[in-house]
C-alpha cells in the first residue's frame, strides 16, 4: 500500500482479500490517507479502511478482467470510521441532530447480570423477540421481571435455556475463553470466506466503464445491517437491487413511511413466502437474478426453496450467504446479530477491560457516538463485525461476477460474524493514535443537498475513491413495500 504507514490495515486487507482468492498485487494500488483511530481495544479504524479498500479492489479487478486498466484506490481513514457507526449511512437531515442509535431507548436491548458474575446480553428490539424472552422465563414483558430471573442462573445455563426457546441472547466471555470454547475453537478454524464454484454456461453481460454493475440484478433477502450494507454497495455501482421482505415484517414496521440509509439505491418490495404464489414469484425472480444475497434465520430460506433447487433454477447465480455463528458447528443455526455476537466472542469484556486499564483517558466508552460507563461489558465504538462482514459479502458478489466473466461459472460464498471476530481478535491492538477519531465525523460532505423521505439531507462523501468509477445511488431510500417484486431492467 503506497503512501500509507498503516501496517494493521494492510494485514486486514491481505487476510480478507486472500481469503477470497484475490491476487495480492492488487493491494499495491491502494493508498490510505489520514491519521488517528477510533478509541477502542480493537483496531476498528484499520478494519474499516481495509474493508472499503477491499470492496473497491474487487471493482478494479472486475474492470481489469473486462479489458480495462487496474484502478488506483484512495481510502480516507476518518471517513471510513464514520461510515461504520450506526445508523450505518451517510445522510444527515438538515436542521436536525443526526438520528443515532441510543441503546437506552430499548429496555430489552441490554445486558443483565447472572449468578456467576457474568452477563447475559439480550436482543429484544423487535416485539416478537421480547415476547419470546418473557415467555421462555414465564414472566410479563417487564425487563425488571426478566432480570430477576436471570440473576438466579449461571450465564451458560440461562443462555442455553433462552436459545432453546428461540431467543437471541449471548453469555459474556473473554476473547481467550471464546477461542478455547468448544464452538469458538471450531469457528476459529473455519475459512473466513468459504467459496465454491458452480459449473454453469456463463452470461453475455459485460461491465460498463464508469458504472460497472449496470445491468446486474441483485435479489436482496437480507436484514438489519451486514447484508444490507453489502447490497447498498452494489447499488452504488449501478446494480438493480430489489430487496424483499415479508408483508408487515418487524423491520419494515420499524421505519414506517421512511425507509433508511441502508436501502439507498434499492427498491423495497413485499413478498409473502408463506403463500404459494409468493414462492412462485420468488423463484421467477431468482431464476433471472445475477446475484442473490441472503441472511435470513438459518434454515428459513431452505424451507421455501432449497439450495439444490436454487441451483437448478439458475446455475450461473452468484449466491452469498451470511450466518451469525458459522456453518459447520453445534451453533450453526443459532440466531444472532453483531451486538449479541460481541458478547459471545469477548469483544464486550475486552472493551470493558481496556477502558478500566486507563479510565482517565478511556472512559466514558463511546459507542456509536454515545457515552457509556465501564461498569459492565460494553460494545465496541462501531459495529465492526456487521460492517466489515458486509463489505466482505459485497466483495464476494463482485468477484463472483469477475469469475463468471472469466469462466462462465456461478458461485456460492459463505460468511459468518463469529469468524470475522476471530480475525479481529487475533489482530494487533489499536496503537496509541493521535488524533482520536470522534463520532459522528463532521464531513467532508458532498457538495449537494438530497431530497428523500426525511426531507432535505446532506451526505458524507464516500470514504473511498476508485479511479474511473464514481460512486452514487440513482434512487433515494424508499419506504418498505413501495415497489413491486419485479425486475425493471431488461
N, C-alpha and C positions, 0 to 999 in steps of 0.2 A: 504494500500500500504506500505509494509515494506521498510526500507532503504530509505525513502524519507520524506522530510518535505515540500511537495508541496500540501497544502490542496486545492488550487484552481483547480489544475489538477485533484485531487481526485473527487471534486464535478462535474467537467465537465464529467469525466468518469462515475460517478454514474448516472448522468442525461441522458447521451446518451445511456448507456448500459441498464438502467432500462426502457427507452422509448421503447426499442425493446424486453422487456420481459426477459432480461438476469438475471441470478442468481447473486445477489450482492456478494456472496462469492468468485466469480472469481476475483474480484478486489484485494483479498489478495495475489494473485500470481504475482502482477506487482510491479516492482521496477523502480523508475525514478532516473537517475543519472545526475550529473552535476548541475550547478547553473547559475544564471543570467536569463535575459529575454530580448526579443526584446523591444526597446523603443517605447511605444505605450500607448494610453489611455485605451486599452483593453488587457487582459491577453492572448495574442496570443501564447506565448510560452507554457503556461499551456494547452491551447486549442490543440496545435499541438501534445504535448506529450500524452494528453489524447486520441486524435483521433487515433494515432498509437497504443497505448495500447489497445484500444477497438477493432480495427481490428485484432490485434494479439490474443486477448482473444477469439474472435469468432473462430479462428483456434483451439485454445486449447479446446474449448467446443466441436467442431466437433470431434476431435480425442478422447476425453473422451467418447463421445456418441458411438463411434465405438469400445470401449473397451480399449482404451489407458489410460495413466495417464494424469493428469492435468499438463500442462507445466508451467514452470517458464518463466516470460517475463521481459525483461530489456529494458527500453526506455532511449535514450540519449536526453536531453533537447535541446542542441545546434544543434545537427544533425536534430532533428525534426523541429526546426525553419528553418534550412537551406533548408530542403526539401519542405517547404511551400512557398519559394519565386518563382517568375517567371523568366525564364520558369521553370515549375514545374518538375524538374527532376535532376538526379544526375550527368549527363555527362558534362565534360569539354573537349573541343578539345585541344589537346596538341599543344603548341606553339602559342596559340591564347588566347586573353582575352575571358572569358566566354560570350556567346551571351545572352544579357539580354533585357528585355522588357523596352524600353525607351518611355514613353508616348509622349514626344515632337516630336517623329518621325511621329505621326499621327494627323494631324490638326483637324480632325473631332472626335478624341478621346480626348475630352476635356470638360471643363465646361465653361458656358457663363453667365454673369450677367443678371439679369432680372430687370424689372421696380420697383419691391417691395424690392430690396436689397437682394434678394436671388440668387441662382444659378441654372442653368439647365445643367445637365450632359448629354452629347451626347455619344452614342456608334456607331461611324461611321467608324469602322475599315474596314469592307467589302464594296466593291463598291456598292452593292445594298442598303446598309444602308445609305451611303452618298447620293445616288441618291434619295432615299425616303425622306430624310430630306429636301434636296433642293427643290424637287417637292412640298412638303407639304407647304413650305413657299413661293413658287413662285420666287425663286432666282436661280442663277447659283450655281454650286458646288464650291463655294468660301466661306471659313469659315468666312471671314470678312463680306460678304453679309448676311450670316446666323446670325452672331452676331448682325448686325444692326437691324434685325427684332426682334430677341429675346429680346433685351433690352427694347423694347417698350411694352412688355406684362408682367403681373404678372406671377410668376413662375407656379402656378397651372393652369392658363389659357393656356399658351403656351405648358405646358406638355400635357394637355388633347388633344389639337389640334394635336400635333405630334403623340401621342399614337393612336388617332383615324385614323391616316393615316398609321399605322403600323410601326412607328418608335420606336427605342429602346432608350428611354430617361427617365430621372427622375429629379424631382424638389428636391432641398435640403431641409432637415428638421432636427430638433434636435431629439435625441432619445425620449425625452418626447413627442414631437409633433407626432412622429410616433406611439408610444404606445397609444396615445389618438385619433389618426386618425380613421375615420370610418372603413377603411380597415385594418390598422395596428392593431387595437384592436381586430378584428376578427381573424387575422392570429396569434396573440399572444395566442389565446385560442385554436388554432388547435394543434393536437398532433405533437410532434417533429418527431415521426415516426408513420405513420398510416399503420398498418399491418393487413391483413386479411388472414386467411387460406382458401384454396380452396380444396374441397374434391377431392381426386384422389386415384389411386390404388398403388402408390409408384413406386420404382425403385430398380433394383438389384445392383446399384452402391454402392461401399463402399470406403471410403477414404484410401489412401496408406500412411503408415507411412513414413515420410521424404519428401513426395511430395503429400500433402493432396488432391489437386484438380486434380490430374492426371485422365484423362478420362472424365472430365467435359467439356461440350461445352457451351460457353458463346457467345451469339449473342449481339454485341455491336452496338447500334444505338444512340450513344452519340456524343456530340460536345464540343469543347472548352476545359474546364478544369475539372469541378466537376465529370461528368460521366466518362470521360476517365481516371481520377485518380483512380476511383473505379475499372474499368476493368483491369487497369495495375496491381493493387494489386492482382487481381485474377490470372493474368498471372504469376506473381512472385511465386505463389503457385502451378503452374503446369497446370492450366486450358488452354484449347484451346480457345483462344479469337479471334473471327472473327469480325472485325469492318467493317461496310458497310457505304458508302457514295454515294450520287448521282454522276453520272459521271460529272466531271468538277465542283464540288461543290467549293464554295469560300474558304472553309477551306483547302481543298486539294490543291487548287491552291496556297495557301499561303506558301506551303512547297514543291515547285517543285523539284522532284528528290531526296528528302531527307527524309521526314517524320520528326518526332521529338520525344523527350523523352516520350511523352505520349502514343506513340504506341510501346514502348519497349515490346517485348514478344508477340506481336499481329500480325495477318495477316490483311492486309488492302485491301478491295475489293470495287469495284464499283458495284452498283445495282440500276437500274432505276425503281423506284416505280411508275413512271407515265406510264410505259408500262405494258401491261397485263402479258407478260412473266416475267417481273421483279417482279411483285406482286406474281405470282405463285411460283417463286424461293424463294422469301421471306417466303412464307407460308411453303414451304418444309423445309427451314432452321429452322423456328420457331417450327415446329412440332417435330423436333428431337433435339432441344436445351434443356439444363438443366436450364440455366439462361438467362434471357433477360433483358438488362438494356437499358433504353431509356430516352432521354431528348430533343427530338425534340420540335419545337414550339407547344404550346398547341393546340390540335385538329388535327395536321397534320397527325400523325400516324393513328388515328382512321378513317381518311378518306380513308385509304388503307385497313386496317384490324382492325375491331372494337375489343374492349376488349372482348366482348362475343365470337367473332369468334376465338380470340387467345386462349380463354379458351377451346373452343370446339376442336381446333386443338391439344392442349397439356394441359390437366387438371393438370398434375404434374409440370407444368412450374413454376419456381421461377422468378417472374417479379418484377423489381424495377424501379420506375419512378421518375423523377425529374421535378419540375417546379420552376420558379423564385419566384412567389408571391402566393403560397399556392393553395389550392384545393377547397375551398368552400366559395368564397367571390367575390365581384364585379371585382377584379383584377385577377382572377384565370387564365384568358387567356392572360394576359399581358406578353409580352416578356421582358426578362431581363438577365443580366449577373452580376457577382459579383460586378464589378466596378460601375454598374448602381444601383443595389440594395443598395450598401453602401450609396449612396446619399439619396435614399428613406427613409431608416431606421435610418439615423442620424449618421452613422459611420464617414462620411466625416466632418460634422460640429463638432462633438465631437473631432475628431483628431486635427482640427484647434484650437478649444478652449483649449485643453490640451497643445498644443505647445505654444500658446501665454501666458499661465499661468506661464511659466518659459522659456522664449525664449533663454536665455543664454545656458541652458542645453538641451533644446528640439528642437531647430532648428539648422540646417535645418532638416525637417522631412525626414526620409529615407524611400522611397517607392521602394521595390524590389531592394534595393541597390543604388538607385538614389536619390540625394538630391533634396528636394522641399521646397520652402519657405512656409510661413504660411499666405500669403496674401489672401487666399481663402480656402474653404473646400478642404481637401486632403484625399486621400485614406490611409488606414492603411498600415503598412510596408509590409504585405503579404496579399494575398487574402484568408483570413481565412474562409470566407463563402464557397467559392468553395472547398477548400482543406478539411476542416473538414466535410462538407457535403459529399464529395467524399468518405471518409473513413466510414461515416455512411452508405452510399449505399453499399459499399463492405461488411460491417458487416452484413447488412440485407440479402445480397445474400448468405453469408456463413451460417448464422443462418437459412436461408431457406433450405439449404442442410441438416443441422442438424435436423430440424423438419421433413423434408421429410424422413430422415433415421429412425426417431422415430415413425412417424405416417402415412407415405405414402402420406401426403397431399402436394399440391403445395401452393404457397403463392403470395400475391400481397402487395408490400410495397411502400409507397409514402413519398417523402420528398420535402422540398422547401427551397430555400436560405433564404427567408424572415423569415421563422420560426426558422431556425438556428440562425438568427440575434437576435431574441428575447432572446434566451438562453445566447448569448454573452453580450447583453446589460444589462441583469439582474445579470451578474456575478460581483464579486468584481473587482475594478480597479487593474491594474498592481501595485504590491508593488515596492518600490524603490529597484531595484535589482542591485546587484554587483556580477559579471561584466555585462556590457551591451553586448548583443549578436549582433555582427555586421554581416551584409550580404554583399556578399556571405561568407559562412563559409569556412574556408580553411582546409578541412579534418575533421576526418581521412578518407583516401582514401582506396579503395580496392587495393589489392596487385597485380593487373594485369592490362594490357592495353587491351582495346577492339578495334576492327575494325568495323566500321559502315559507314553509308553514309556521315558522317562528316570527315572521316579519323580516325587516331588513337585517342582514347579518354580514359580518366580515369573517374572513377565514385566514388562519395561519398559512403561510406558504408551505408547500410540500418540503419535507426535510431532506429530500434527495433530488438531484438533478441528473437526468440521463441525456447525454449528448444526442440531439436529433429527435428526442421524444418528449414533447410536453405532456405533463400530467394534468388532467382535468376531468370533471364529470359533466356529462351532457344533460343530466336530469337532476332536479332538486330532490331532496328527500321527500317521499310521499307517504301519506297515511296508509296503514295496513288495509288491504282489500281494495285499494284504489284501481288496481289493474286486473285484467282478466288473465287466467292461466293459459296464455297462448304466446307463441313467439311472434314478434313483429318484423323481424328481419327475414330475408329470403336467402 
